[in-house]
Amino acid sequence: MPTAVFHILFPLIILSLYRNHFLTKEKRALFSLSYVFIGGLAGVIPDIDFIPVWILSFFSDNSYFLHGKLSHSLFILPVLFFVGFLIFSKVEYKFKFRHDELKFSIILFLLFFGSVIHIILDYFLGGGLFAFYPFINEGVGFNPALVFPESLQPWFIPSLEGIFLVCWLIYLFYYKKIKDFS
């Protein structure tokens, strides 16, 4: 199962590449880095169900059964965020975040995007995902780590995450996106 780092990093990379390579300079100014940041954080939203898991773990040893059902269903969070996006896309509700003026509808779309990316990553890298809950109460998914010897399987996801992080840092360095910390 991918970690929170990968759930944030993957949508962050996709949105950043989209912003930097597919948008014109004028549209890039409208799709600020604040949106990319919010979209990256949105990738971890389905794991919000860990809050009750942690709380209930003090009272029960089997609280982990809550993780991955409601918040990882394609029919719960993504639908809520997308419907919210459709509703607010008709209304010009904006607010300030740092020095950017952000549209609430775009933020809702990024929450939709991040939660769908999270569910896709869990499906392809974790197996046992309840993506169709509450309609189908059965875990589905693919676990590519199983093609490796059993001794290497626990290292598959951390290695994949490390590869993505190193490639992302090389990209940032190459395109001079890494700034001085001073």
Stockholm file with secondary structure:
# STOCKHOLM 1.0

chainA/1-182         MPTAVFHILFPLIILSLYRNHFLTKEKRALFSLSYVFIGGLAGVIPDIDFIPVWILSFFSDNSYFLHGKLSHSLFILPVLFFVGFLIFSKVEYKFKFRHDELKFSIILFLLFFGSVIHIILDYFLGGGLFAFYPFINEGVGFNPALVFPESLQPWFIPSLEGIFLVCWLIYLFYYKKIKDFS
#=GR chainA/1-182 SS CCCHHHHHHHHHHHHHHHHHHHSCHHHHHHSCHHHHHHHHHHTTGGGGGHHHHHHHTTTCTTGGGGTTSGGGCTTSHHHHHHHHHHHHTTSCCEEEETTEEEEHHHHHHHHHHHHHHHHHHHHHHTCCBCTTTTTCCSCBCCCGGGGSCTTTGGGHHHHHHHHHHHHHHHHHHHTTCCCCCC
#=GC SS_cons         CCCHHHHHHHHHHHHHHHHHHHSCHHHHHHSCHHHHHHHHHHTTGGGGGHHHHHHHTTTCTTGGGGTTSGGGCTTSHHHHHHHHHHHHTTSCCEEEETTEEEEHHHHHHHHHHHHHHHHHHHHHHTCCBCTTTTTCCSCBCCCGGGGSCTTTGGGHHHHHHHHHHHHHHHHHHHTTCCCCCC
//
